[in-house]
Amino acid sequence: MGVLKTVLADSPVGLKGVEELEFILNRVALLNLVNSVELDLTLARGLSYYTGAIIEVESLDVEIGSITGGGRYDNLTGIFGLPDVSGVGISFGAERIYDVLNQLNLFPEDLSQGVDVVFVNFGEKEETHILPILTQLRNKGVSCEIYPDTAKMKKQMTYANNVKAHFVAIIGENEMVDNKITLKNMITGEQQTVSLEEMTGLVVKK
């Protein structure tokens, strides 16, 4: 990033782009993903309507090419009579993803099972605290996610219901200070404050 900042020193827009890239890469680092994330300034996609960053996803274990692709486009909606609306989009190669899952024998035994835990998102500070916890839980076989933005609590709880989450986890100021998690059982309605270890035990034996 240091080289990019030097090259783009006279471009406020370029420096803003570097700042956003750093934000993404720093967030990814918190998750300790097995997947590798690479910044490739030479990457180009065949479609001509992209006007900013582009994205490609490949399977490292199956030689099949990209399975997901997309990017930023500023003027695409003008084709449909709606000018000056920007957007970011991705498309999934369903057949290729199916082939990858099939070759690696990764189809889950029960596709109807809901998410184990949905974490409420109160803001950037709480999100930074939660991301490493997600990795720890996933490493223990717990399916979990954090709501993508700081929407109202009612909206986040509705989402948890829609994805059939067994638990909702809440980490706010008090929980971060005490290194605890407020855990709500979405089936019984019971709510308790527990440690990460205690939470893992409750979720695994649900």
N, C-alpha and C positions, 0 to 999 in steps of 0.2 A: 504493500500500500504506500510505502514511503516514496517509491519511484513514481507512482501515479500522482501523488500529491505534488511532487516536483514538476512533473510534466504539465499538470493542469493548474499550476499555481495562479495563472492569470484568468482562469475560467471559474466563476462562482457556481455555474451549473455543474461543471465537472467535479468540483470539490464537494458539492452536495451529493453527487452520485457516489463518490468515494466514501463519504460519511455513511450513506445508506448501505453500501456494501459491507463496511466494517460492522454496522449494526447487525446485519444478517449473519455474517461469519462469527461474530462474538456470541450471538444467540445459539447458533448451531454448536459451537464449542462447548456450551454448557450442557448439552445433551450427551456428549461423549458417544456419538453415533458410530456404529461399525461402518456405515456407509462413508465414502469419501466425497467431499464437496470441493470442487475445483473451480477457480476463476480462470476462464480461458478467453482472453481478449480477441483471439482469432476465430472464435466460433461464429458460424454463419448458417442461417436456415434458408431453405429454398424459397419460402413465401416472402413476397416483397412488401407486405404491409407493416412489418415490425419497425418501430421507430426508436426503440430503446433496448433494454436488456432482454436477452433471449435465454431460454432454459431448455436443457435436454437432460433426460434421465436414462441411464443405461443399467442393465443388470450385469453385475460383475461376474456372476457365476454361469451365465448362459450367453453364448455369442449369438446375439440376435439383433443388434443395433439398438437404437433408442426405442424406449417403450412409452415415453411421455415427452411432450415438447410444447413450447409456447413462448410467451414473452409479452412485452409492452407494445401497445399500438395506440397512437394518438388520433388517427383520422379515419379509422375503419368505418365508424358509424355513419360517416358522411355519405357512403355508398347507399345507405338505406334512408337518406333524407334527414339524418339527425347529426348535423355537423358539430365540431368542437367538443366532442365527448371522448375522453381518453379511457383506456381500460387496460387490464392485464388478464390474460387468459392462458389456459393450458388445455391440451387434449390428451386423452389416454388411448394408447393403442390396445384396445381390449383383447384382440386376438393374440397379440404378442405377450401381453401380461398373462393371459390364460396359458400360453405355451410355457412361459417361464415357471409359473406356479406348478404346472403339470410335471415338467421335467425335474423340478426340485422337490416334488411331493410336499407342497406347502399348503394345500387346501385344508382348512380347519375341519375337524370332525363334526362340529355343530355350527353351521353358519347362522343359525337363528339366535345364538347367544348374544346378549347385550354387552355393552361396555361394563367393566368392573367398576371403574371410578371416573367421575368427571370432576376436575378441579375448577372451582370458581375463580374467575379472573378479576381482581380488584385494581390492577395497574401494573406498571412496568417493574416496580420494586418487588412486588409479590410474585410476578411472573419469573423474574430472575431467580428468586428463592425456590420456586416450584420446579423449574425445568430439570435440575439435577435429580430431584425426587422422582420425577417421571421415569428417568432412566433406571434408577435403583429398583423401582417397582416392576418395570418391564423386564428387567433382568431376572426377576423372581417369578415371571410368568403372569403378572397382573396386567390386564389390558386397561390402559388409562389414557386420559387426554386432558388438556386444559382448554377452557372456552377461549376462542381466538381473540376476543376483545373485551373491553370493560362495559358490556351492556348491563342493563338493569338486572337485578337479582332474579326477578320474575321470569325474564326472558332466558336467563341461563338455566334456571330450574326447569323451565319448559323444555329446553333442549335436552337436558339430562333425562327427562321422562321420555322424550321422543326416541332417544337412542337406547332406551331400556337400561339405563345405568343402574347398577345395584346400589351404589353409594355415591354421594356427593361429598367432596372434601373441601373444606374452607380453611384458608390460611390468610389471616389478616395481620394487623400490627401486633396484637397480643400473642397470637400463635407463633409469629416469627421470634418474638422476644423469648418466649418460653420453649421454643423448639418443639411445638406441639401441632396437632392437626385436629380440627373439629370435623368429625365424620358423621354424616347423616345416612342412616339406612333408608333407602327409598321405598322399601317394601313395608317395613314395620313403623317407619317414622321416628324410630329411636335415634337420638343424637348424643354423642359423647366426645370428649376431648382426650386424645390419645397420642402416644409417641408414634414415630414411623414404624418401629418394630411391631407395636401393638396393632397398628392399623393393617400392616401386612398380614398378620395372623388372622385378623377378623375377615379380611377380604378373601384370602385364600381358602378359608373353610366355609365360606358363604353357602 
